[in-house]
Amino acid sequence: MYVLALAVIGAIAVAVFVIDSLWSLFELISSYLMPYFIPTEVLPLSKKYGSWAAITGSTDGIGKHYALELAQRGINVVLISRNIEKLKKVADEIEKLHSVKTKIIVADFSKGPEIYPHIEEQLKDIPLGILVNNVGVQYEYPMPLCELPAAKAWEIINVNVVAVTSMTRMVLPGMVARGQGAIVNVSSGSELQPLPLMSVYAATKVYIRNFTFAIRDEYDSKGIHIQHLSPLFVSTKMNNFSQKLLDGNMLVPDATTYTRHAITTLGRVQNTTGYWLHGIQYFFIKLAPEWIRIKIGAQINREFREEHMQHLRTKT
Ligand SMILES: NC(=O)c1ccc[n+]([C@@H]2O[C@H](COP(=O)([O-])OP(=O)(O)OC[C@H]3O[C@@H](n4cnc5c(N)ncnc54)[C@H](OP(=O)(O)O)[C@@H]3O)[C@@H](O)[C@H]2O)c1
């Protein structure tokens, strides 16, 4: 009897593992191969969702390239970021390259709730079809919690958690009223498990994942496509702590390459890393039990921390 009970528990555990892995494999194939089988967008994004998009954190990295990719598809873009000079420069660049309108909104998301009435006022006459909740901040370098300045922890929470929540809450009613819209919530592969030495950052990305999955269920039937975009490493200034990441490679694409892939999944895939090689990595990472992933994540971050400290020592 005892042995039978153990056998049943074992069989259930194996079945859960197999189903989870097969589901990951299915997601991998549908996310990464499907866009290649349908190379051109059947219905242009502007027809599907509307002619305006807003992108938060759009003066650099992934956000800037989302704005460029959307503009290339004939979509007018609202750029929301903190630096007016950089905003004007990106808006000029987009208008020179593509025949679309741009609007800039200066907002520092680290300030928390006080900035949203201003953004809402600026957006009130714009029928937003797409919102890319891209803005995000990371640790300066990997560190344990007590080394993280309290102000930095608040900055990460305000930028990574409050922004995605407030912006989504702000634009959803308009999208629902129009019966169409897409929201891309940029999370991170760090949502896969707790991440030592980047604990607050990774926890904010778990929030984004849970938030995205829940509101998708709430608004799917209203014609709103809500995507969870979970990149692994991309070579941007966010990773300034590691020259190896900044140098990039096949697994660490630059923002142009990454975004060119990620945009093809918009409207087609609900959960994706946005880049096929990240998808394969994500699949294998998920095979390992969480406690192993935590240990590997901690080790990788210890190496990045050491690389950063070494860099500081050579500088001084
Ligand atoms: N890079 C990666 O390896 C990686 C991996 C996984 C997920 N992600 C996620 O991808 C998203 C974009 O990251 P990225 O690598 O493109 O970062 P990035 O190159 O540092 O760009 C971040 C953008 O957000 C803006 N921004 C930062 N703090 C802001 C604030 N307080 N208020 C307004 N705007 C602010 C920046 O403005 P400035 O131009 O003024 O700096 C910039 O335009 C983030 O959500 C990040 O967590 C990145």
PDBQT file of the ligand as one rigid body, heavy atoms in Angstrom, charges set to zero:
ROOT
HETATM    1  N1  LIG A 401      18.905  44.738 -21.551  1.00  0.00    +0.000 N 
HETATM    2  C1  LIG A 401      18.617  43.546 -21.050  1.00  0.00    +0.000 C 
HETATM    3  O1  LIG A 401      19.468  42.649 -20.945  1.00  0.00    +0.000 OA
HETATM    4  C2  LIG A 401      17.215  43.243 -20.607  1.00  0.00    +0.000 A 
HETATM    5  C3  LIG A 401      16.912  41.903 -20.302  1.00  0.00    +0.000 A 
HETATM    6  C4  LIG A 401      15.632  41.597 -19.880  1.00  0.00    +0.000 A 
HETATM    7  C5  LIG A 401      14.694  42.596 -19.782  1.00  0.00    +0.000 A 
HETATM    8  N2  LIG A 401      15.007  43.898 -20.074  1.00  0.00    +0.000 N 
HETATM    9  C6  LIG A 401      13.960  44.888 -19.903  1.00  0.00    +0.000 C 
HETATM   10  O2  LIG A 401      13.809  45.617 -21.100  1.00  0.00    +0.000 OA
HETATM   11  C7  LIG A 401      13.345  46.933 -20.807  1.00  0.00    +0.000 C 
HETATM   12  C8  LIG A 401      14.209  47.935 -21.524  1.00  0.00    +0.000 C 
HETATM   13  O3  LIG A 401      15.539  47.778 -21.078  1.00  0.00    +0.000 OA
HETATM   14  P1  LIG A 401      16.810  48.299 -21.914  1.00  0.00    +0.000 P 
HETATM   15  O4  LIG A 401      17.834  47.250 -21.782  1.00  0.00    +0.000 OA
HETATM   16  O5  LIG A 401      16.391  48.781 -23.240  1.00  0.00    +0.000 OA
HETATM   17  O6  LIG A 401      17.248  49.520 -20.970  1.00  0.00    +0.000 OA
HETATM   18  P2  LIG A 401      18.003  50.883 -21.331  1.00  0.00    +0.000 P 
HETATM   19  O7  LIG A 401      18.832  50.725 -22.549  1.00  0.00    +0.000 OA
HETATM   20  O8  LIG A 401      18.648  51.306 -20.069  1.00  0.00    +0.000 OA
HETATM   21  O9  LIG A 401      16.808  51.872 -21.689  1.00  0.00    +0.000 OA
HETATM   22  C9  LIG A 401      15.863  52.196 -20.714  1.00  0.00    +0.000 C 
HETATM   23  C10 LIG A 401      14.969  53.295 -21.235  1.00  0.00    +0.000 C 
HETATM   24  O10 LIG A 401      14.115  53.668 -20.134  1.00  0.00    +0.000 OA
HETATM   25  C11 LIG A 401      14.333  55.053 -19.846  1.00  0.00    +0.000 C 
HETATM   26  N3  LIG A 401      14.220  55.293 -18.416  1.00  0.00    +0.000 N 
HETATM   27  C12 LIG A 401      14.970  54.764 -17.427  1.00  0.00    +0.000 A 
HETATM   28  N4  LIG A 401      14.579  55.244 -16.235  1.00  0.00    +0.000 NA
HETATM   29  C13 LIG A 401      13.556  56.084 -16.494  1.00  0.00    +0.000 A 
HETATM   30  C14 LIG A 401      12.739  56.897 -15.672  1.00  0.00    +0.000 A 
HETATM   31  N5  LIG A 401      12.915  56.977 -14.360  1.00  0.00    +0.000 N 
HETATM   32  N6  LIG A 401      11.769  57.639 -16.240  1.00  0.00    +0.000 NA
HETATM   33  C15 LIG A 401      11.605  57.630 -17.588  1.00  0.00    +0.000 A 
HETATM   34  N7  LIG A 401      12.350  56.888 -18.417  1.00  0.00    +0.000 NA
HETATM   35  C16 LIG A 401      13.325  56.127 -17.879  1.00  0.00    +0.000 A 
HETATM   36  C17 LIG A 401      15.742  55.332 -20.331  1.00  0.00    +0.000 C 
HETATM   37  O11 LIG A 401      15.893  56.730 -20.478  1.00  0.00    +0.000 OA
HETATM   38  P3  LIG A 401      17.353  57.396 -20.734  1.00  0.00    +0.000 P 
HETATM   39  O12 LIG A 401      17.551  57.281 -22.204  1.00  0.00    +0.000 OA
HETATM   40  O13 LIG A 401      17.160  58.770 -20.234  1.00  0.00    +0.000 OA
HETATM   41  O14 LIG A 401      18.327  56.589 -19.924  1.00  0.00    +0.000 OA
HETATM   42  C18 LIG A 401      15.742  54.539 -21.632  1.00  0.00    +0.000 C 
HETATM   43  O15 LIG A 401      15.033  55.213 -22.630  1.00  0.00    +0.000 OA
HETATM   44  C19 LIG A 401      13.385  47.057 -19.279  1.00  0.00    +0.000 C 
HETATM   45  O16 LIG A 401      12.095  46.852 -18.769  1.00  0.00    +0.000 OA
HETATM   46  C20 LIG A 401      14.299  45.927 -18.865  1.00  0.00    +0.000 C 
HETATM   47  O17 LIG A 401      14.032  45.483 -17.561  1.00  0.00    +0.000 OA
HETATM   48  C21 LIG A 401      16.251  44.233 -20.494  1.00  0.00    +0.000 A 
ENDROOT
TORSDOF 0
